[in-house]
């Protein structure tokens, strides 16, 4: 700020400097009871420019913070997807539909895209390139849709999980266990019964009507050996509670509880990160708008 005083005429002149621009001189004349000032159009413009620069800087830092959260969210999405497929992948062969697996694959895809998009977003914000920022904006919307689909699929499947397991799991265990070409199902059932300490879809008596127990291959077993608390050869010939697992509700209840927990996590992570995407898209749109506005103002001053 620069102040010039004419003592003879009682006229004050004030000039305000703002970065590269100088404000118009403001002329103030002192009278006995008041002060009258004229000018100041450029000073208002300088104040406005300062305000817009402050908003741009704030948005820039907010986008950096968002990108960090974006990466964390992407890692969470990717981790949940991989964990769902790897941790209990054997159980997927026991499900009638592939919705559970599809939801996990969608999360893995979205998580991978988040990592790449987050890097693109950082570069675009640093360089303030409108084309890169626009690409980043549309990538956010695309990933938002992907994760929203995964979350909705998980929620829909969660609603009909119990009915599907009741209809399909019992039939699968009775008809396909230890049958030629059904090795994956056999391993899945054995692991299911050992991991969850259960026997049969509803209870151990379900095995009495199974194809395996009715065949000579069973060698007088009444349940598969995987039902035993301590697995030894032919331990399934005795179905006493001291020898095999007796769980109320059977393996259906245990598997339903396990899958429901996974689906809730998939849905929560998918929808939660999708909401984060919307916030990022809004900030990016505001940042692009300010850059365009600044470009128009600079062009207008030429």
C-alpha positions as CSV (number, residue, x, y, z in Angstrom):
1,X,0.0,0.0,0.0
2,X,1.3,3.5,-0.9
3,X,-0.1,6.7,0.7
4,X,0.5,10.2,-0.7
5,X,-0.7,13.3,1.2
6,X,-1.1,16.9,-0.2
7,X,-1.0,19.1,2.9
8,X,-2.1,22.2,1.1
9,X,-5.4,20.7,-0.3
10,X,-6.0,18.0,2.3
11,X,-6.1,15.4,-0.4
12,X,-5.0,11.9,0.4
13,X,-4.1,9.4,-2.4
14,X,-3.8,5.7,-1.7
15,X,-2.5,3.0,-4.0
16,X,-2.9,-0.7,-3.2
17,X,-0.5,-3.3,-4.8
18,X,-1.8,-6.9,-5.3
19,X,0.7,-9.3,-6.7
20,X,1.3,-8.3,-10.3
21,X,-1.5,-5.8,-10.5
22,X,-1.7,-2.2,-9.1
23,X,-4.9,-0.8,-7.8
24,X,-6.2,2.5,-9.1
25,X,-5.3,5.5,-7.0
26,X,-8.0,6.2,-4.4
27,X,-8.4,9.9,-3.8
28,X,-9.8,11.1,-0.5
29,X,-10.5,14.7,0.4
30,X,-10.8,15.7,4.1
31,X,-13.5,18.1,5.1
32,X,-14.3,19.4,8.6
33,X,-16.9,16.8,9.4
34,X,-16.4,14.0,6.9
35,X,-14.0,12.4,4.3
36,X,-15.0,11.8,0.7
37,X,-13.2,9.2,-1.4
38,X,-13.4,8.4,-5.1
39,X,-12.0,5.6,-7.3
40,X,-11.3,2.1,-6.2
41,X,-12.6,0.0,-9.1
42,X,-9.3,-1.8,-9.6
43,X,-8.9,-2.3,-5.8
44,X,-12.2,-4.2,-5.8
45,X,-10.9,-6.3,-8.6
46,X,-7.7,-7.0,-6.7
47,X,-9.7,-8.1,-3.7
48,X,-11.8,-10.3,-5.8
49,X,-8.7,-11.8,-7.5
50,X,-7.2,-12.4,-4.1
51,X,-10.3,-14.2,-2.9
52,X,-10.4,-16.4,-6.0
53,X,-6.7,-17.3,-5.7
54,X,-7.3,-18.3,-2.1
55,X,-10.1,-20.6,-3.2
56,X,-7.9,-22.1,-5.9
57,X,-5.1,-22.9,-3.4
58,X,-7.6,-24.3,-0.9
59,X,-9.2,-26.6,-3.5
60,X,-5.7,-27.7,-4.6
61,X,-4.8,-28.8,-1.2
62,X,-8.2,-30.4,-0.6
63,X,-7.7,-32.4,-3.8
64,X,-4.3,-33.6,-2.5
65,X,-5.9,-34.7,0.8
66,X,-8.7,-36.4,-1.2
67,X,-6.2,-38.3,-3.4
68,X,-4.5,-39.6,-0.3
69,X,-7.8,-40.8,1.1
70,X,-8.6,-42.1,-2.4
71,X,-5.5,-44.3,-2.4
72,X,-6.3,-45.6,1.0
73,X,-9.9,-46.3,-0.1
74,X,-8.6,-48.0,-3.3
75,X,-6.3,-50.2,-1.2
76,X,-9.1,-51.1,1.0
77,X,-11.4,-52.0,-1.9
78,X,-8.6,-54.0,-3.6
79,X,-7.8,-55.8,-0.3
80,X,-11.4,-56.7,0.4
81,X,-11.9,-58.1,-3.1
82,X,-8.7,-60.2,-3.0
83,X,-9.5,-61.4,0.6
84,X,-12.9,-62.5,-0.4
85,X,-11.7,-64.6,-3.3
86,X,-8.5,-66.0,-1.7
87,X,-9.5,-66.5,1.9
88,X,-12.5,-68.8,1.3
89,X,-12.4,-69.4,-2.4
90,X,-13.3,-73.1,-2.0
91,X,-16.8,-72.2,-0.8
92,X,-17.7,-70.5,-4.1
93,X,-18.2,-73.9,-5.7
94,X,-21.0,-74.5,-3.2
95,X,-23.0,-71.5,-4.3
96,X,-25.8,-71.7,-6.9
97,X,-25.0,-68.3,-8.5
98,X,-21.8,-66.4,-9.2
99,X,-23.0,-63.1,-7.7
100,X,-20.8,-63.3,-4.7
101,X,-17.7,-63.9,-6.9
102,X,-18.7,-61.2,-9.4
103,X,-19.0,-58.6,-6.6
104,X,-15.5,-59.5,-5.4
105,X,-14.1,-59.3,-9.0
106,X,-15.7,-55.9,-9.5
107,X,-14.1,-54.6,-6.3
108,X,-10.7,-55.8,-7.5
109,X,-11.2,-54.0,-10.8
110,X,-12.3,-50.8,-9.0
111,X,-9.4,-51.0,-6.6
112,X,-6.9,-51.3,-9.4
113,X,-8.5,-48.4,-11.2
114,X,-8.4,-46.3,-8.1
115,X,-4.6,-46.7,-7.7
116,X,-4.0,-45.6,-11.3
117,X,-6.6,-42.8,-11.2
118,X,-5.2,-41.4,-7.9
119,X,-1.8,-41.0,-9.6
120,X,-3.4,-39.3,-12.6
121,X,-5.3,-37.0,-10.2
122,X,-2.1,-35.9,-8.4
123,X,-0.3,-35.1,-11.7
124,X,-3.4,-33.2,-13.0
125,X,-3.7,-31.1,-9.8
126,X,0.0,-30.3,-9.7
127,X,0.1,-29.2,-13.3
128,X,-3.3,-27.6,-13.2
129,X,-4.1,-29.1,-16.7
130,X,-7.8,-28.8,-17.4
131,X,-7.7,-31.7,-19.9
132,X,-6.2,-34.1,-17.3
133,X,-8.5,-32.8,-14.6
134,X,-11.5,-33.5,-16.9
135,X,-10.2,-37.0,-17.6
136,X,-9.7,-37.5,-13.8
137,X,-13.3,-36.2,-13.2
138,X,-14.9,-38.7,-15.6
139,X,-12.7,-41.6,-14.2
140,X,-14.0,-40.8,-10.7
141,X,-17.6,-41.0,-12.0
142,X,-16.9,-44.3,-13.8
143,X,-15.3,-45.9,-10.7
144,X,-18.2,-44.5,-8.6
145,X,-20.6,-46.5,-10.9
146,X,-18.5,-49.6,-10.7
147,X,-18.3,-49.6,-6.9
148,X,-22.0,-48.7,-6.6
149,X,-22.8,-51.8,-8.7
150,X,-20.7,-54.0,-6.5
151,X,-22.3,-52.6,-3.4
152,X,-25.8,-53.1,-4.8
153,X,-25.0,-56.6,-6.0
154,X,-23.7,-57.5,-2.6
155,X,-26.8,-56.1,-0.9
156,X,-29.2,-57.9,-3.3
157,X,-27.4,-61.2,-2.9
158,X,-27.4,-60.7,0.9
159,X,-31.2,-60.6,0.8
160,X,-31.6,-63.9,-0.9
161,X,-28.6,-65.7,0.5
162,X,-30.4,-67.8,3.1
163,X,-33.0,-69.1,0.6
164,X,-30.3,-70.0,-1.9
165,X,-28.3,-71.9,0.6
166,X,-31.3,-73.9,1.9
167,X,-32.3,-74.9,-1.6
168,X,-28.9,-75.5,-3.1
169,X,-26.4,-76.6,-0.4
170,X,-28.3,-79.6,0.8
171,X,-28.8,-80.9,-2.8
172,X,-25.1,-80.3,-3.6
173,X,-23.8,-82.2,-0.6
174,X,-26.2,-85.1,-1.2
175,X,-25.8,-85.5,-4.9
176,X,-22.2,-84.4,-5.7
177,X,-20.0,-85.3,-2.7
178,X,-17.2,-87.7,-3.6
179,X,-18.6,-88.2,-7.1
180,X,-16.5,-88.5,-10.3
181,X,-15.6,-85.1,-11.7
182,X,-16.8,-83.3,-8.5
183,X,-13.5,-83.1,-6.8
184,X,-13.7,-79.4,-6.2
185,X,-17.1,-79.7,-4.5
186,X,-15.8,-82.6,-2.4
187,X,-12.8,-80.6,-1.2
188,X,-15.1,-77.6,-0.5
189,X,-17.5,-79.6,1.6
190,X,-14.7,-81.3,3.6
191,X,-13.1,-77.9,4.3
192,X,-16.5,-76.4,5.2
193,X,-17.2,-79.1,7.8
194,X,-13.7,-78.8,9.3
195,X,-13.5,-75.0,9.3
196,X,-16.9,-74.4,10.8
197,X,-17.0,-77.6,12.9
198,X,-20.3,-78.8,11.4
199,X,-21.7,-81.9,9.8
200,X,-24.3,-82.0,7.1
201,X,-26.3,-79.1,5.6
202,X,-28.9,-79.1,8.5
203,X,-27.6,-81.9,10.7
204,X,-25.5,-85.1,10.4
205,X,-28.6,-87.1,9.5
206,X,-28.7,-85.4,6.1
207,X,-25.8,-87.6,5.0
208,X,-27.9,-90.8,5.4
209,X,-29.8,-90.0,2.1
210,X,-26.7,-88.9,0.2
211,X,-25.4,-90.7,-2.9
212,X,-22.0,-91.2,-1.2
213,X,-23.2,-92.8,2.0
214,X,-25.5,-95.1,0.0
215,X,-22.7,-96.4,-2.2
216,X,-20.0,-99.0,-1.5
217,X,-17.4,-96.3,-1.7
218,X,-18.5,-95.2,1.8
219,X,-17.4,-98.5,3.3
220,X,-20.1,-98.5,6.0
221,X,-19.6,-94.9,7.0
222,X,-22.6,-93.0,8.2
223,X,-21.0,-89.6,7.7
224,X,-17.9,-88.4,5.8
225,X,-14.6,-88.5,7.7
226,X,-14.5,-84.7,7.6
227,X,-17.3,-84.6,10.1
228,X,-15.1,-86.1,12.8
229,X,-13.5,-83.9,15.5
230,X,-10.3,-85.8,15.0
231,X,-10.0,-87.1,11.4
232,X,-8.7,-90.7,11.1
233,X,-9.4,-93.3,8.4
234,X,-13.0,-94.6,8.6
235,X,-13.8,-92.3,11.7
236,X,-17.1,-91.5,10.0
237,X,-18.5,-95.0,10.8
238,X,-19.5,-93.7,14.3
239,X,-21.8,-90.7,14.5
240,X,-21.8,-90.3,18.3
241,X,-21.5,-86.6,19.5
242,X,-18.2,-87.4,21.1
243,X,-16.8,-88.3,17.7
244,X,-18.5,-85.9,15.2
245,X,-19.6,-82.3,15.2
246,X,-23.2,-81.7,16.2
247,X,-24.1,-78.1,15.5
248,X,-27.6,-76.7,15.7
249,X,-28.6,-75.5,12.2
250,X,-25.8,-77.4,10.5
251,X,-23.3,-76.1,7.9
252,X,-26.0,-73.9,6.3
253,X,-26.2,-71.7,9.3
254,X,-22.4,-71.4,9.6
255,X,-21.8,-70.7,5.9
256,X,-24.7,-68.2,5.7
257,X,-23.3,-66.3,8.7
258,X,-19.8,-66.3,7.1
259,X,-21.0,-65.1,3.6
260,X,-23.4,-62.5,5.2
261,X,-20.4,-60.9,7.0
262,X,-18.4,-60.9,3.8
263,X,-21.3,-59.4,1.8
264,X,-21.8,-56.6,4.4
265,X,-18.1,-55.7,4.2
266,X,-18.2,-55.7,0.4
267,X,-21.3,-53.6,0.3
268,X,-20.1,-51.2,3.0
269,X,-16.6,-50.7,1.4
270,X,-18.1,-50.4,-2.1
271,X,-20.7,-47.8,-1.2
272,X,-18.4,-46.0,1.3
273,X,-15.7,-45.4,-1.3
274,X,-18.3,-44.6,-3.9
275,X,-19.5,-41.7,-1.7
276,X,-15.8,-40.6,-1.4
277,X,-15.6,-40.6,-5.2
278,X,-18.6,-38.2,-5.4
279,X,-16.9,-35.8,-3.0
280,X,-13.7,-36.0,-5.1
281,X,-15.7,-35.4,-8.3
282,X,-17.3,-32.3,-6.8
283,X,-14.0,-30.8,-5.7
284,X,-12.5,-31.6,-9.1
285,X,-15.4,-29.9,-10.9
286,X,-15.0,-26.8,-8.7
287,X,-11.2,-26.7,-9.4
288,X,-11.8,-27.0,-13.1
289,X,-14.4,-24.2,-13.0
290,X,-11.9,-21.8,-11.2
291,X,-9.2,-22.6,-13.7
292,X,-11.5,-21.8,-16.6
293,X,-12.7,-18.6,-14.9
294,X,-9.1,-17.5,-14.3
295,X,-8.2,-18.2,-17.9
296,X,-11.2,-16.1,-19.1
297,X,-10.2,-13.2,-16.9
298,X,-6.6,-13.3,-18.0
299,X,-7.8,-13.4,-21.6
300,X,-10.1,-10.4,-21.0
301,X,-7.2,-8.3,-19.7
302,X,-5.2,-8.7,-22.9
